[in-house]
Amino acid sequence: MTSLDPTLVQGLRAGLRGPVLAASDPGYDETRAIWNAMIDRRPALIARCLGVSDVLACVRFARQHSLALSMRGGGHNIAGLALAEGGLLVDMSLMRGVWLDPASRVARAQGGCLLGDVDRETQLHGLAAALGFVSATGCAGLTLGGGFGYLSRRFGWTSDGVRAMELVTADGRQVRASEKENPDLFWGLRGGGGNFGVVTGIEYELHPVGPEIYGGPVAWRAESAAEVLELFRTLASEAPRELTLVGVMRKAPPAPWLAKDAHGQLIVMLLACYSGKPEDGEKLLAPLKALGKPVGDLLQRRPYVSLQNLLDATQPKGRRYYWKSEYLPGITPELVAKQREHAERILSPHSAVIVFQLGGAIADRPADHSAVGNRDAAAVLNVAASWEKPEDDAANVEWARSTWRDMKRFSTGGTYVNFLTEDEPEDRVAAAYGKNLERLSRIKASWDPQNVFRMNKNIAPAAS
Ligand SMILES: Cc1cc2nc3c(=O)[nH]c(=O)nc-3n(C[C@H](O)[C@H](O)[C@H](O)COP(=O)(O)OP(=O)(O)OC[C@H]3O[C@@H](n4cnc5c(N)ncnc54)[C@H](O)[C@@H]3O)c2cc1C
């Protein structure tokens, strides 16, 4: 990049509606910062795109000048895939428009939308797309990798609810992909990550949900873990699709809803969302309310969007993060016992061992319905380390790794592509796609033969 003629950079600037930042420009460091502070890469240029024509110009520019191209939606990828050292960052974060057609139950989201942008607009009409758990996550990154959240057991992976995507492809064209238009590309986009182009728009199918649902967390001291996790296991095994549960063990944050004397102590927490009629959720979750002596209880009727925002404060941008994750065939007594054992060893007040319930509609479609793999998983384990100081990196990463080494015995053998950290070896990408990898690589070879889009969990055929 240092050898790139400044007049060329000037040319890129002149050709874009949005600003282009180089390292010497004010705002460069704030703009390049992403959610995971463990990743500190310096793109040569950041193009803050304002429309499709800006994106087209960037893809052509990067190709012409052999610059590594990366894309940022919400900047939430744990592996920091949004940033290429010395490359051109196509920053989509200013493109956050959402258009709604409530009658046909479709929302069209621009490529830089966050989950919360879509939920806010769709909930005005009592509608929702099946998105994820934290509102600041990017729609594009989450959806391209598959995507799951509180509604997945009713409606499938987030990508199952995509009707069409618009993108700028490696050869610098604007392309639409749907069941009818470029169906092979559409198949690959639903799970294949950012391997095929810069997504500028996503059309989501919407479902009647809320605006009021029954949901929220209940927390108990760790001493109750055995009982609570057993209830989690039994409720999860009998749950209707309207109910999704998440079991968390962590140290209690100093949050006002948690008893003061529990702050800093190990707790077990169940997060619930019943997205059907709230009164049915109240009945179904009564055993959870009645269990022992909680140190905090926010399980109540509430707006769906408030549940979608509830975890945001626990996942701030700029902390240090490292995850290890596996799909699980079920939630067993042995699994929850290990969840507790490793939670007891947690080093940081922010880390957690989390089990998200899956199943339901995810498994309705055949395994090769789209690129996203692992439809048979009943749950997903995430060993989520989070801490503040660089000097604590090694110890926290080792806590996550050693927990994972012990708990991976419970795995289906599959893993979630969107939870893979920077240091995961190639076979983990294969584990994310299973049998779908071969077709995915073929589609990659035909749409991006030169592997222009390689800042991702790459599925280019070995020869390229
Ligand atoms: C706090 C937190 C909560 C999460 N919760 C969930 C959850 O509930 N469910 C779930 O399924 N996942 C969840 N994830 C994982 C999440 O799906 C991935 O981190 C995903 O990569 C985030 O997308 P992003 O757009 O924010 O990422 P970015 O870091 O901006 O981008 C990551 C990669 O996605 C691709 N990408 C992003 N934007 C575009 C675009 N416009 N066009 C083409 N490619 C693009 C690129 O390959 C890019 O390198 C969570 C992550 C975090 C950090």
The ligand as an ORCA input file, in Angstrom:
! r2SCAN-3c Opt
* xyz 0 1
  C     -21.866     -9.999     21.204
  C     -22.147    -10.972     20.097
  C     -23.353    -11.629     20.049
  C     -23.615    -12.534     19.026
  N     -24.807    -13.171     19.002
  C     -25.089    -14.027     18.012
  C     -26.351    -14.653     17.947
  O     -27.215    -14.431     18.771
  N     -26.589    -15.494     16.922
  C     -25.655    -15.751     15.973
  O     -25.947    -16.517     15.059
  N     -24.444    -15.172     16.005
  C     -24.148    -14.321     17.006
  N     -22.926    -13.726     17.052
  C     -21.918    -14.078     16.052
  C     -22.115    -13.224     14.830
  O     -23.053    -13.853     13.988
  C     -20.792    -13.050     14.057
  O     -19.874    -12.433     14.915
  C     -20.949    -12.238     12.793
  O     -19.768    -12.354     12.031
  C     -21.198    -10.793     13.107
  O     -21.515    -10.087     11.961
  P     -21.034     -8.560     11.809
  O     -21.623     -8.041     10.553
  O     -21.304     -7.829     13.063
  O     -19.477     -8.814     11.695
  P     -18.278     -8.034     10.979
  O     -17.138     -8.209     11.914
  O     -18.655     -6.688     10.539
  O     -18.064     -8.919      9.704
  C     -17.653    -10.247      9.807
  C     -17.598    -10.875      8.442
  O     -18.919    -11.003      7.938
  C     -18.927    -10.763      6.562
  N     -19.701     -9.537      6.305
  C     -20.092     -8.571      7.157
  N     -20.813     -7.649      6.499
  C     -20.869     -8.033      5.213
  C     -21.475     -7.513      4.044
  N     -22.213     -6.403      4.053
  N     -21.320     -8.205      2.895
  C     -20.627     -9.351      2.836
  N     -20.018     -9.885      3.918
  C     -20.149     -9.234      5.089
  C     -17.497    -10.579      6.137
  O     -16.918    -11.805      5.782
  C     -16.860    -10.068      7.399
  O     -15.496    -10.313      7.427
  C     -22.642    -12.792     18.047
  C     -21.435    -12.119     18.089
  C     -21.183    -11.227     19.100
  C     -19.869    -10.546     19.163
*
